[in-house]
Amino acid sequence: MSLSSMRIAVLVFPGSNCDRDMMVAIERLTGRRPALVWHKESSLDPIDLAIVPGGFSFGDYLRCGALAARSPVIDAVLDHAARGGAVMGVCNGFQVLVETGLLPGVLMQNAGLKYVCRNVTLKVCETVDSPFTRNLSVDTPLTMPVAHNEGNYFATDDELARLEDNGQIAFRYTDGAAWGPANPNGAALDIAGIVSSNGRVMGMMPHPERAISAELGGSDGATLLRGCLEALAS
Amino acid sequence: MQVIVNISLKEGVLDPQGRAIARSLNDLGFQEVDEIRVGKRIVLDVDETDPARLHQRVARMCETLLANTVIEDYEIEIPDEQ
């Protein structure tokens, strides 16, 4: 499959604000505009990738991602994932995916109690076979922004050990080009992103779609997204 | 009937907000404060008169949406029952 024949859906909730950035990033990389799908849709056309974008879905009411995770379109995403379909969540999208149970753990308030908006550097980890890491080099750190108040990944010690043993930790905060402490939010094991046990679902706090051109401060996000898209297309 | 759901962080889950509030109280002279845990209180008005059934339904609501049982515990209180 060529990149331009990939069918990608970007979900849109009330309060999503990275949906269009993601659409632009995907269109730049594939040459095809992804579909924006409103949260009230209860079915999805056949797709190769569902993306849950960043933002403040439902105003972060109750818990970040909690209300979005119970919206009609998520049932369709769960069906897609159950068939082995690929799903990616960024920032609030990651929070939504842990609330659905597609990914383990929870994203708690940042340990520093402050909203953090700055670049971080990520180390790509060895994982279970996954399209989200397969084409990325573990030796090439990637720098891109985070922008969140609840990115502090938490899971029980048993769950964390399981994630490590199964190779489900995809990205960790590490020292690198970004200024400031490597871990911006107190996340356990410096976790910035994880994959499901079958490698087909990925959630990450940093925003690759905000780092797709040198003019805007860096293109490591494009490197990450291109790697994922090419792996999914091959 | 009115139902009150109290949601609290599980023991062992770090509560940075609670810690910051405790530190502030210490700074204000309330040295006796050791630890603070911050929770949520949700008051529901539910169209159901049977307390047992009400309790069961609200427990379902907690498991489905109101609490994230990975990190939170919940308690259901039905004031009229007492």
Interface residues (C-beta under 8 A of the other chain):
Chain A: L62 R63 A66 L67 R70 E99 G105 V106 M108 Q109 N110 A111 G112 L113 N152 F154 A155 T156 G186
Chain B: V13 L14 P16 Q17 A20 T64 L65 L66 N68 V70 I71
